[in-house]
Structure formats: structure tokens, C-alpha cells
Amino acid sequence: MQGLDPVDFDDLLSQTEWNRSLQRSLIHWIGVNHTDEVLEAGCGTGRFVLQLAQRAKWVTGLDPSSEMVERAKLNAQDLSVENINFAVGDVHQLAFPKARFDLVVALNQLFAFEDAERALSELVRVCRPQGQIVLLNPGPNMNPWAVQSFSEVHNLRDFERDSLLSFATAAARHPQFDEQAMASMAESAGAKVADAVVLLEGLAVVTQLLPEVS
């Protein structure tokens, strides 16, 4: 948004009520275990990493932007959260061994990756055989017109409304993954779609993938 640098925008966006509602729904839906080692790919300023860390054994936040990672570290320090670490890295070539994590999460990232199929293959590669990959993406109703209607119904104002509208506008510039496309891409990556649920009245969809055990 005009007047905000990308780091400030991401940090404020992660703290909007509509985004925090998504985070709470995801935490409940995923069922994070206290023994889980978790990766969030594309963690931005780390706000969801902080939510995951309250329930998991250890959480790693990865982002290609060093500025985002530095802000994420500061956010973690402010809350004295110690069971996390952050790293700068490319999701298309993750610097982690195979089967490293119990849970791999990517929120609003897959549709924007330069090579979504390669990125997904990497997310599956670093997930343990009995683990899960959870993807949050724009839903079938995510567009500026639907967001305007959603904002009016739910009385979203100012940055709450404008940030969601800005995200919808950005999402509209990228290809969307319908159910069939997601299933095909998951299969190519060595996983299968286990479940999916639509959130925010169709503005977002979360998909659970399970690695195929050979």
C-alpha cells in the first residue's frame, strides 16, 4: 500500500483481525502437536511463526527477504520466544535435508512463487513421511469485488479493508489453483490432497497434503 514499505505492510497485514482470524482457524484445523518440528516457508515478519511456536516443539521461519527476517527476529525477541529460528532462503531450493519437518506450512505463497511446482516439490521433500504440508491460498471468491462486499458485511474499515483489498488485487494478477490443478501438482510433487476447507466465505482456501509413502 502507498506510504508503507513491504516489511511494515507485511507486519501490519499479519496483525489485522481478518488475518488473525485465519491464523486461529489454521492453528485449530492443523492440530499442531507439542512434539512437532515445523517449517513456515515465506514467513514474512514471523507473526504466524510466533503463533505456531506456542504449540510446537520448534519452528523455523524461512523467507527470501533479509529485511523480513530481521523484523521477524525482532518480533520474536520482543515476546521472548526461544523455540524458533529464522533464515533467509529460497523455497525453490531449500537448504534442509529430506524429511526434516513434521509440519510444513506456506501461507498465501504458492500462487506467487516463480515456479510453484518446483517449490511444492521442495516443501514435500523436507516433510517427514507421516507429516503434513498445509497450504493457504486465495479462495475461489478472492477478487476485489468480493472483498468489497465482504468488507461491507463485516464492517471492515481503513487498513483492515484496504489491506484485504490490496491482497485481493495482487492475487488476481497470479494464476489460481483449483481443486483439480492442486491435486495434479501435489501428485507430481510426491504427495496427495487429504483435505481442504474454504475460509473467509470463499476468500481463502486451506489445503492439507500428505506425502506419498513409497
Secondary structure, DSSP 4 states (H G I P E B T S, - for coil): -TT--HHHHHHHHHTSHHHHHHHHHHHHHHT--TT-EEEEES-TTSHHHHHHHTTSSEEEEEES-HHHHHHHHHHHHHTT--SEEEEE--GGG-SS-TT-EEEEEEES-GGGSTTHHHHHHHHHHTEEEEEEEEEEEE-TT-SHHHHHHHHHHTT--HHHHHHHHHHHHHHTTS----HHHHHHHHHHHTEEEEEEEEEGGGTEEEEEEEEPP-
